[in-house]
Amino acid sequence: MSGANILFIVVGGIAILIGLVMLATSLRNRDGDQRKHTALLMVGMMVLAFGLILAGFAIAYATTDPYDFNEGTGQ
């Protein structure tokens, strides 16, 4: 695994943690402004999804072999 892959996994993991904290904060504190909590909920979900996609693609890239188009049978 290269240094860039490790960086992507670390950044993805941090984004996942930040997204989870934002979601928990949004769901726990419902006593104030409703728009603020709705925005925090949406941003938390987007950051969490970004982290999952970033880390997932970095792991998939590191663990799979590249596909060679030239090794298949032609018609």
N, C-alpha and C positions, 0 to 999 in steps of 0.2 A: 504494500500500500504506500502510495507516495505522500509527500508532505501536503500536497494540495488536497488530497482525499481526507486526510486527518483533519485539516483545517475546515473543510466542508462539514464533516461530522461534528466537530466541536461547535461550529457556528449554528448548525442545525439543532444540536442538543441545547444550546443556550436559548435559542428561539423557542424550542418546545417548553422549556422551563418558564420563560417569560410569559408565553401564551397561557400556560396553566395557571400562573399566578394572577394574570389579568382575568381569566375566567372565574377563578375562585373569588377574587375581590368583587367582581361584578355580581355574582350570584349571592354573595354573603351580605353585602350592604345594599339593601333595597329601600332605605328610608329617605334618601335625598331626592335629587333631581332624576326623574325617570329617563330623560334623554341621555344624561351622562352615563347611566348604567347600561343603557341599550348600546351606546357607542362603544363603551368599554367591552361589552360582551362580543360585539361584532369584530372589533380589532383583535381581541384575544383569540377568537376562532381563526382569524386570518393569519396571525403570527404563528399559532400552533400548527396550522396546515402547512405554512411555509417551511417551518422547521422539520416537520415530518417528511415533506417532499424532498427537501435539501439533503437531509441525512439518509433517507431511503435511496435516493438515486446515487449518492456517493457510495453507499454500501453495495448496491447492485453493480455499480461500475467496477468496484474493487474485487468482487467475487465471481464475476462472469468472464468468460473468454470472448474476445471480439468475434463477430460473425464474418466469415470470409465468403463473399459473393462468388468468388472464382472456383470454389471447391464443389459447388453443386453441379448436377448434371444438366446440360443444356438440351434444347430441343432442336 
